[in-house]
Amino acid sequence: MSQTPDPLGAAGSTPTTAPDLRLVDWAPRPRISVSATRVTRAAVPAVDVHNHLGRWLTRDWCAPDVPELLAMMDDAGIETVVNLDGLWGEELTANLDRYDRAHPGRFVTFCQVDWSLLHRPGGEREIREQLRESAARGARGIKVWKNLGLAVTDHDDELVLPDDPRVVGVLALAGELGLPALVHVADPKAFFDPMDPHNERFDELAGRPDWSFADRNRYPSFERLLGAFERLLVATPGTRYIGAHVGCVAEDLDHVERLLRTAPHLVIDIAGRLGELGRQPRRFRRLVESYPDRVLFGTDAFPASRAQFEAHFRFLETDDECFDYAPGEPVPPQGRWQIAGAALPAHLLPALYRDNARRVLGLTGDE
């Protein structure tokens, strides 16, 4: 029986078997040569409309050293950061005192409401009062998190979705109070897919299986949640909405454009979705060109870091290819891919970075 000759000859050093490498340990280094542009500062003073500075997601303040944070903001050209961690009551006051009142114009704090009050009859009335009180304390907007639709239940142990009449009533009140609502519905599409070999975020979900919402006996589908969000928008035309994470559907910008057409009171932020947008930079650019007054800068990077700010600037302002969407983080932070820059035209940057947020937040630039 003939054998295929070894192209390297007997002296060749090619191994006869591949090394035993687990996928989780594979961290390939791209071997293509591409340009790398470092953008250390936003093209114009920027408003980060989606960030976390409070104690809601961590044991202590996300920004333990406020002067250090301000110095980094100054260096990066970040004019204002929206803090979504105000919660309600004394915790809201603590956030306002630490950030907004201590450093006027640099921080804008949003409240949340305690949806668990729906566990008892009449809970909607209590939530409305809580929202009124938060507005009186100085909250500048309301953050609605994904637990509404995925975890919050009422006194009948029924899951409460974003289009529930009680939610509609609360968020209509937000509009009456002049509070914009930043809404995070669902999560990335892959979190609703089975954890199988076809899931593009398998690595991430394998490390955090509690982030999977694939169990249809327990969670609504991604499509059901996005439909509920759209119905909420239609039902509350007097409330200004910021659709977090590219309207909560960064994987499908056609869907995003349909939401923007349906709800003229909706704007979107780009926070936390470079991994999706950077795989479709030309499509993202067309979205911004079509809706230049509806797309807002945000990072959702906490604790805030220069590396994350610069990654966002690089994506928005350059045509670089094949770079990390989460520099310095282990591979893969979300998925095993790199991104390319959108190279937005310079005339579109002031609105995206600053002017749209100022309009939505009611900032004058003199605060």
Secondary structure, DSSP 8 states (H G I E B T S, - for coil): ------TT-TT----SS-----GGG------S--------S-SS-EEEEEE--SSSSSSS-SSS-HHHHHHHHHHHTEEEEEE----SHHHHHHHIIIIITTSTTTEEE-B---GGGGGSTTHHHHHHHHHHHHHHHT---EEE-THHHHT-B-TT--B--TT-HHHHHHHHHHHHTT--EEE--S--GGGGS-SSTT-TTHHHHHH-GGG----TTTS--HHHHHHHHHHHHHH-TTS-EEEHHHHTTTT-HHHHHHHHHH-TTEEEE-TT-HHHHTTSHHHHHHHHHH-TTSEE-----SS--HHHHHHHHHHHH----SB-SSTTS-S-SS-S--B------GGGHHIIIIIHHHHHHT--S--
